[in-house]
């Protein structure tokens, strides 16, 4: 007759033990049927706002749940004892029963191997997927030094735009929602001149390349050209209000003082423009001088940009094609090129180099409003958007950007340093970040409750002629700030 093997005999023993164990559980349950009654008698003496019938029903349900968990716990203990005994019997053969202790034998090796493979795969996938997303947050070996030099306070509403004059004397110009423009001494922070000729918010200011003239765009649907003459005051020793780049402490926003901000010292005021450009049917959001300063271009919420002759004030061309309101316009520093940006998520490049042909190219690289697009000294265009990205384009091949900067907040009017080729990004979240043309982050301007902007930063502008104060920013906290940006040579090469 066939003889049972050791393994089959052990399996039969396990089955018999399980059967006897299940019977013992049933007997145990039958002997403990009086437990809910005892608990009920104990709880009846306790104070409770529940009706007696509801309390009795709840106690029955809790008793059933307790019995189920107790049965599972006892069965689990028995099964563990049986598995341990079988493992001891089969240890001499180098085998283990499935479901045994995973801390022993081949199961542990297999599980740890598969776990390490999965962990490595997850790490690789995560690193690959996030390296592009956070490319704008690359760490640098050395940090740029950014110091706050001067604050320019005097406007009674938010400042939309600012610019530095291109001819001597060098002064800072600001355009504000308080219907005024102001010219400031860069060294002393004193207001030198005020222009109050607009009847609406002043949205843009740009200075003539060779003469003491300013071009301003306003919500009153006009653009003004006006002359200025200023005399710089004697410089004062600067106060030591510098801070390191790592000053990230942000205790709380400063509340604006009750009433109006401190007004500037008494300064001359101009109220009449030399030339008024009136062809738009909506808010004029931006304006700029073409190379040479004989023509200007304006961008409006009426979805068109206009090209004017400065001497005659006549409309030369109307640039149409955008589907929604324009947000900005910029001209090339050395060529007759214009770039306009719009809320329709596109920006357009207009070419006036050939008088007989006025070509236009449309670029669709963003998914939200393009807040600004500016030229660099080379053959590049840099565009910023509310989709929280900034893209660098090559004029020779603008099918796709050559660099993409991804940030955590909408980007407003950007500016590019001509000498250092650094992009300054003003954000809705009050931050200002600096990047190179390859999309590598160089610095972030300090911001705390003691310095920096307390509201949205609207615009940035570089000053290539003054090393002591070479970057300016303005915001809706009614102030402009001058910064000294020192980028190490090693960092610029990267």
C-alpha positions, 0 to 999 in steps of 0.5 A, spaced: 500 500 500 502 507 498 505 510 504 504 518 505 509 522 505 512 527 510 509 533 507 502 530 505 501 528 513 503 535 515 498 538 511 493 533 514 495 535 521 494 542 519 487 541 516 485 537 522 487 542 527 483 548 523 477 543 524 478 542 531 480 550 532 473 552 529 469 548 533 473 550 539 471 557 537 464 556 536 464 553 543 467 559 546 462 563 543 456 559 545 459 560 552 460 567 552 453 569 549 451 572 556 457 577 556 453 582 552 447 582 558 453 583 563 455 589 559 448 591 558 447 591 566 453 595 567 451 600 562 444 601 565 446 604 571 450 610 567 447 616 565 446 617 558 441 621 554 440 616 549 433 612 549 434 605 552 431 601 546 437 605 542 442 603 547 440 596 547 441 596 540 448 599 539 450 594 545 448 588 541 451 591 535 458 593 538 458 586 542 457 582 535 463 586 532 467 585 538 466 577 537 468 577 530 475 581 531 476 576 537 475 570 533 479 573 527 485 574 532 485 567 535 485 564 528 491 568 526 495 566 532 493 559 531 495 559 524 502 563 525 503 557 530 502 552 525 506 555 520 512 556 525 511 549 526 511 547 519 517 551 518 521 548 523 520 541 520 522 543 513 528 547 515 532 541 514 530 541 507 531 548 505 523 550 504 518 554 507 511 554 506 508 560 502 505 565 507 511 564 512 515 569 515 518 574 510 524 576 514 527 569 512 529 565 506 528 566 499 521 570 500 525 576 503 530 576 498 525 576 492 521 582 496 527 586 497 529 585 490 522 587 487 522 593 492 528 596 490 527 595 483 520 599 484 523 604 488 529 605 483 524 606 477 520 611 481 526 615 483 528 615 475 521 617 473 520 622 478 527 625 476 526 625 469 519 628 469 521 634 474 527 636 471 524 640 466 519 643 470 523 646 475 529 647 471 528 655 473 530 653 480 537 650 478 542 651 484 548 655 483 555 654 486 555 662 487 550 667 489 549 674 486 549 679 491 543 684 491 542 690 495 537 695 496 540 702 494 534 707 494 526 707 495 522 713 491 516 714 494 511 720 492 506 717 488 499 716 491 497 710 487 500 704 484 506 705 479 505 701 473 511 703 469 518 706 469 524 707 465 531 711 465 533 716 461 538 715 455 541 721 455 544 726 461 542 727 466 540 720 468 534 720 471 528 715 473 521 716 470 515 713 473 508 712 470 502 711 476 495 710 476 494 717 480 494 720 473 502 723 474 509 721 471 515 723 476 522 724 474 527 722 480 534 723 482 537 716 482 542 718 487 538 722 492 531 719 491 528 726 490 522 728 485 525 733 480 519 734 475 512 732 475 508 731 469 500 732 470 497 732 463 493 726 462 486 725 465 487 718 466 492 712 469 499 713 466 500 706 464 507 707 460 513 711 460 519 711 455 524 716 453 527 719 447 534 716 445 537 722 443 533 728 446 530 730 453 523 728 451 518 723 454 513 718 451 507 716 455 501 712 454 494 713 458 488 710 460 485 717 457 486 713 450 491 718 448 499 718 448 503 724 450 510 727 448 513 732 452 519 735 454 523 736 460 529 739 463 531 737 470 537 739 474 540 734 479 541 736 486 548 734 490 548 727 491 548 725 499 551 719 502 547 713 501 544 709 507 546 702 509 540 699 508 543 693 504 541 686 505 544 679 503 540 675 498 538 669 503 534 674 507 527 670 506 524 672 512 517 675 511 514 676 518 508 680 515 506 685 510 506 692 512 499 696 512 499 702 508 499 708 512 492 711 513 491 717 508 495 719 502 503 717 502 508 722 503 508 727 497 514 729 494 518 735 495 516 741 491 518 740 484 516 743 477 510 741 474 508 740 467 501 740 465 501 741 457 504 736 452 508 738 446 504 733 442 498 729 443 496 722 439 489 721 439 487 715 434 485 710 439 478 708 441 480 704 448 486 705 453 493 706 451 496 701 455 504 702 452 508 706 447 515 706 445 520 710 440 522 706 434 530 707 432 532 714 431 526 717 435 522 719 429 516 715 429 513 712 435 508 706 436 502 705 441 498 699 443 491 699 446 485 695 448 482 697 442 486 691 439 490 695 435 497 698 435 498 705 431 505 707 428 505 715 428 510 720 425 513 724 431 514 731 427 507 731 424 503 727 429 500 723 423 498 716 423 502 712 419 500 705 420 495 701 424 497 694 426 491 690 426 490 682 427 490 681 435 483 678 437 483 681 444 486 687 448 494 689 447 498 689 453 505 691 451 509 693 445 516 694 444 521 696 439 528 693 437 534 698 439 537 698 432 532 695 427 525 697 425 522 692 428 516 692 433 513 686 437 506 687 440 503 682 446 496 681 447 491 677 451 489 672 446 496 668 448 500 671 442 505 676 440 506 679 433 513 681 430 512 687 425 517 688 420 518 695 418 525 695 415 523 695 408 518 701 406 514 697 401 513 691 405 510 690 412 511 683 414 508 680 420 509 674 424 504 671 429 507 666 435 503 662 439 508 659 445 503 661 451 497 658 454 495 665 457 495 672 456 502 675 454 504 680 459 510 683 455 515 681 449 521 685 449 527 685 444 535 683 446 541 687 443 542 680 439 537 676 435 532 674 441 525 676 443 523 674 451 516 673 452 513 673 459 506 671 460 500 670 466 501 662 465 507 663 469 512 662 464 518 666 460 520 664 454 527 666 450 526 666 442 531 666 436 529 671 431 532 667 426 528 661 428 522 662 432 518 656 431 520 653 438 523 657 444 530 656 445 529 656 453 523 656 458 523 659 465 517 656 469 515 660 475 510 660 481 507 666 479 504 670 473 510 674 470 509 682 469 513 687 464 520 684 464 526 687 462 533 684 459 540 687 461 543 689 455 550 688 458 550 682 462 544 679 458 540 678 465 532 677 465 529 681 470 522 678 472 517 682 476 511 677 479 504 678 482 506 675 488 511 681 490 517 677 488 523 679 483 527 674 480 533 674 475 535 669 470 540 668 464 538 667 457 539 660 458 533 659 463 538 658 469 536 662 475 541 667 478 538 670 484 532 673 487 531 680 490 531 680 497 523 681 500 521 682 507 517 686 512 523 691 512 525 692 505 522 690 498 515 690 495 509 689 499 504 689 493 504 686 486 511 688 482 509 691 475 515 692 472 522 692 472 528 696 468 535 696 467 540 702 468 546 700 464 550 707 465 550 707 473 553 701 477 551 703 483 544 702 482 543 698 476 536 695 476 529 699 478 523 695 480 516 698 481 509 696 484 502 697 486 505 699 493 506 706 490 514 706 490 519 704 486 526 701 488 533 702 486 537 695 486 545 694 486 546 687 482 553 684 482 553 678 478 560 674 479 563 673 472 563 665 474 556 665 474 555 669 468 559 664 464 554 659 466 
